[in-house]
Amino acid sequence: MTNVTANCESIHHSLHSSANIVWQETDITREIRSQQKGQQPLTLWFTGLSGSGKSTLANEVEKRLLFNGNHTMLLDGDNIRLGLNKNLGFEESDRVENIRRVAEAAKLMNDAGLITLASFISPYEKDRQNARDIIGKEYIEIYVSTPLAECERRDVKGLYKKARRGEIPNFTGISSLYEVPKNPEIEIDTSQYSLDDATNYVMKKIAQYLKRDYK
């Protein structure tokens, strides 16, 4: 209030965390955990527009895997944003960080020997590639290619109507770009299949990566 400095401090040193952190090796490895569970850990990364059927399909695939004796964990976009990533918005930089964190979490779950199912719009090719780089050969991209018109017709959460009215900024497919995957391992348009048939299709496709047959 008087324009007189009330307090003055100086920084004597800074902490460079990355230079002071060393990877801690552990005796129980991913391979040991995988052998214990009798399965090949993978991350099944479901990407597509809102309303494409990603979450529904991922949920059914997880149920089928569980029925066949697998150990799984499903990471869903909305659920993650209600917890781990609740501090992130929907600007591009926040979306980038959202996918990076999910990829790191999926990698940890693969290290635990789990089959991880990740259902995220993940609209940018560079972020999906970064997820692939983080997770490694266990990353299997499943592009749920349901057309925008069908997704908007479904509009399960009423989000497209809000986006069209301008109530939701940066909404993928309307006011924000979705970059179509260039080389997904699996592609499926859920408007062309019943849920049961779509699940069967994905299960047959992932069998080669899990190195076993499925019912």
Beta strands, then each sheet from edge to edge (+ up, - down):
strand 1: 43-47
strand 2: 72-76
strand 3: 115-119
strand 4: 139-144
strand 5: 186-188
sheet 1: 2+ 3+ 1+ 4+ 5+
end
